[in-house]
């Protein structure tokens, strides 16, 4: 049975207003993820969860399904990903959709490769895990070069070790989440959170996991496309 692709896209983005449907090179940003997922032939359905009529209309234009509109209370800054996904899965099940795995994709990470999605699904099916998260190794490291304020307002290293590393390379490896989550549906419904007990990483490249959160990153992503830096 093929998995379902689930793309959550609310209308009230703050960093870049209307980011999900902002023109990106030659089409709305969300269209890149929709078309890539449809062309992959990996999924039985590509589903958009949104409360926004315009996002719904554009998503349908590019081939995605919008079988329901998300409640506005699940489209605020305070709405968690797990709540949005739980609502979506329950609606899909009630509408007769049948799937064992769900792949959560973030359309602000448009360069995820289909081969990485396929391999993540295979890894979920063959390993004893509840979920596979696409990640890349992060050079910003809380054990070495990331700090936070203490109770007096002074800076301190975010995470301390008994034997403090001298270089970043000696520090424990940390991972950046990258807009790809592959979940066992039954396990998600059992725990009702994407932060399941048994999550395995699937490492991708930093460029394929590039996330667009602000205008600088938006312009960088357009440059990456224009210069064929994405494969």
C-alpha positions as CSV (number, residue, x, y, z in Angstrom):
1,X,0.0,0.0,0.0
2,X,1.4,3.4,-0.9
3,X,1.7,6.1,1.7
4,X,-0.1,9.4,1.7
5,X,1.8,12.7,1.4
6,X,0.5,15.4,3.8
7,X,1.4,19.0,3.3
8,X,0.3,21.5,5.9
9,X,0.0,25.1,4.6
10,X,-1.7,27.8,6.5
11,X,-2.4,31.2,5.2
12,X,-1.0,33.3,8.1
13,X,2.7,33.0,7.7
14,X,4.6,35.8,9.5
15,X,8.2,35.8,8.3
16,X,7.1,36.1,4.6
17,X,3.4,37.0,4.2
18,X,1.5,34.5,2.1
19,X,4.8,32.6,1.8
20,X,3.3,29.2,0.8
21,X,1.8,30.7,-2.4
22,X,4.3,33.5,-3.1
23,X,5.7,33.3,-6.6
24,X,8.9,31.3,-6.5
25,X,10.9,31.6,-9.7
26,X,7.9,30.8,-12.0
27,X,5.1,29.3,-9.8
28,X,3.7,29.4,-6.3
29,X,6.2,28.0,-3.8
30,X,3.8,25.2,-2.7
31,X,3.5,24.0,-6.4
32,X,7.2,22.8,-6.3
33,X,6.5,20.3,-3.5
34,X,3.1,19.3,-4.9
35,X,4.5,18.6,-8.4
36,X,7.6,16.8,-7.1
37,X,5.5,14.5,-4.9
38,X,3.0,13.8,-7.7
39,X,5.7,13.0,-10.2
40,X,7.5,10.7,-7.8
41,X,4.7,8.1,-8.0
42,X,5.5,7.3,-4.4
43,X,2.1,8.4,-3.0
44,X,-1.5,7.3,-3.4
45,X,-2.6,10.8,-2.6
46,X,-1.0,14.2,-2.1
47,X,-3.1,16.0,0.5
48,X,-3.1,19.7,1.5
49,X,-4.3,20.7,4.9
50,X,-5.2,24.4,4.9
51,X,-7.8,26.8,6.3
52,X,-7.2,29.2,3.4
53,X,-9.4,29.2,0.3
54,X,-6.8,30.6,-2.0
55,X,-4.1,28.1,-1.0
56,X,-6.7,25.4,-1.5
57,X,-7.6,26.7,-5.0
58,X,-3.9,26.9,-6.0
59,X,-3.1,23.5,-4.6
60,X,-5.9,21.9,-6.6
61,X,-4.7,23.7,-9.7
62,X,-1.4,21.9,-9.4
63,X,-2.9,18.5,-8.8
64,X,-3.2,18.1,-5.0
65,X,-6.3,17.1,-3.2
66,X,-8.0,19.3,-0.6
67,X,-10.7,17.0,0.8
68,X,-11.4,19.2,3.8
69,X,-10.6,22.7,5.2
70,X,-8.6,22.9,8.4
71,X,-10.4,24.6,11.4
72,X,-9.0,28.2,11.9
73,X,-8.1,27.3,15.5
74,X,-5.5,24.9,14.0
75,X,-4.1,27.6,11.7
76,X,-2.6,29.9,14.3
77,X,0.9,30.4,15.6
78,X,0.0,28.3,18.6
79,X,-1.3,25.3,16.7
80,X,1.2,22.4,16.9
81,X,2.1,20.2,14.0
82,X,0.9,17.1,15.9
83,X,-2.6,18.6,16.3
84,X,-2.8,19.5,12.7
85,X,-1.6,16.1,11.6
86,X,-4.0,14.3,14.0
87,X,-6.9,16.3,12.7
88,X,-5.9,15.5,9.1
89,X,-5.5,11.8,9.6
90,X,-8.8,11.5,11.4
91,X,-10.6,13.4,8.6
92,X,-8.9,11.3,5.9
93,X,-9.8,8.0,7.7
94,X,-13.4,9.2,8.1
95,X,-13.5,10.0,4.3
96,X,-12.3,6.5,3.5
97,X,-8.6,7.0,2.7
98,X,-6.6,3.9,3.5
99,X,-2.9,4.2,4.4
100,X,-0.4,2.6,6.8
101,X,2.2,5.4,6.6
102,X,2.0,9.2,6.2
103,X,4.8,11.4,4.9
104,X,4.6,14.9,6.3
105,X,6.2,17.4,3.9
106,X,7.0,21.1,4.4
107,X,6.6,23.1,1.3
108,X,9.0,25.7,2.6
109,X,11.7,22.9,2.1
110,X,11.2,22.5,-1.6
111,X,14.4,20.6,-2.5
112,X,13.8,17.3,-0.7
113,X,14.8,14.6,-3.1
114,X,12.3,11.9,-4.0
115,X,14.9,9.2,-3.6
116,X,15.4,10.3,0.0
117,X,11.6,10.0,0.6
118,X,11.6,6.5,-0.9
119,X,14.6,5.4,1.2
120,X,13.0,6.8,4.3
121,X,9.9,4.8,3.7
122,X,11.9,1.7,3.1
123,X,13.8,2.3,6.3
124,X,10.6,2.7,8.3
125,X,9.3,-0.6,7.0
126,X,12.4,-2.5,7.7
127,X,13.6,-1.1,11.0
128,X,11.9,-1.3,14.4
129,X,10.9,2.3,14.6
130,X,7.8,4.5,14.7
131,X,9.1,7.2,12.4
132,X,12.0,8.3,10.2
133,X,13.0,12.0,10.2
134,X,15.0,13.5,7.4
135,X,17.9,15.3,8.9
136,X,21.3,16.7,8.1
137,X,24.3,17.2,10.4
138,X,24.3,20.7,11.8
139,X,27.6,22.7,12.2
140,X,26.0,25.0,14.7
141,X,26.4,22.9,17.8
142,X,25.0,23.5,21.3
143,X,28.0,21.6,22.8
144,X,30.5,24.0,21.1
145,X,29.3,27.2,19.5
146,X,25.7,27.9,20.6
147,X,24.9,29.9,23.8
148,X,21.9,31.0,25.8
149,X,21.3,33.4,28.7
150,X,21.4,32.2,32.3
151,X,19.1,33.5,35.0
152,X,21.2,36.7,35.4
153,X,21.2,37.4,31.7
154,X,24.8,36.3,31.1
155,X,25.8,34.0,28.3
156,X,26.5,30.3,28.9
157,X,27.1,27.4,26.6
158,X,23.8,25.7,25.8
159,X,25.0,22.2,26.7
160,X,28.0,21.4,28.9
161,X,29.9,18.1,29.1
162,X,32.2,16.8,31.8
163,X,34.9,16.5,29.2
164,X,34.3,19.7,27.2
165,X,35.3,19.3,23.4
166,X,38.0,21.7,22.1
167,X,36.8,21.7,18.5
168,X,33.4,21.4,16.8
169,X,34.5,18.1,15.2
170,X,35.0,16.6,18.6
171,X,31.5,17.6,19.8
172,X,28.6,15.2,19.8
173,X,26.8,15.1,16.4
174,X,23.5,17.1,16.4
175,X,21.0,17.1,13.6
176,X,18.8,19.7,11.9
177,X,15.3,18.7,11.0
178,X,14.6,19.3,7.4
179,X,11.0,19.2,6.3
180,X,10.6,15.4,5.9
181,X,8.8,13.2,8.4
182,X,7.7,9.6,7.7
183,X,5.4,8.2,10.3
184,X,3.7,4.9,11.0
185,X,0.1,6.0,11.2
186,X,-1.0,3.5,13.9
187,X,1.9,4.6,16.1
188,X,1.1,8.2,15.6
189,X,-2.6,7.7,16.5
190,X,-1.5,5.8,19.6
191,X,0.8,8.5,20.9
192,X,-0.8,11.5,19.2
193,X,2.5,13.3,18.7
194,X,5.2,13.3,15.9
195,X,7.8,13.0,18.7
196,X,7.3,9.3,18.9
197,X,9.3,7.0,21.2
198,X,11.4,5.4,18.4
199,X,12.6,7.8,15.8
200,X,15.5,7.0,13.4
201,X,17.3,9.6,11.3
202,X,17.7,9.5,7.6
203,X,20.6,11.8,6.6
204,X,20.1,14.1,3.6
205,X,22.3,16.9,2.2
206,X,22.1,20.4,3.7
207,X,21.2,21.8,0.3
208,X,18.2,19.4,-0.2
209,X,17.1,20.3,3.3
210,X,17.4,24.1,2.8
211,X,14.4,25.8,4.6
212,X,12.8,29.1,3.6
213,X,11.8,31.1,6.6
214,X,12.6,34.7,5.6
215,X,13.2,36.8,2.5
216,X,16.9,36.3,2.5
217,X,16.4,32.5,2.4
218,X,13.7,32.9,-0.2
219,X,16.2,34.8,-2.5
220,X,19.0,32.3,-1.8
221,X,16.6,29.4,-2.8
222,X,15.7,31.2,-6.0
223,X,19.4,31.6,-6.7
224,X,20.0,27.9,-6.1
225,X,17.3,27.1,-8.7
226,X,18.6,29.7,-11.2
227,X,22.1,28.3,-11.0
228,X,21.1,24.7,-11.1
229,X,22.6,24.0,-7.7
230,X,19.9,21.6,-6.8
231,X,20.0,18.0,-8.2
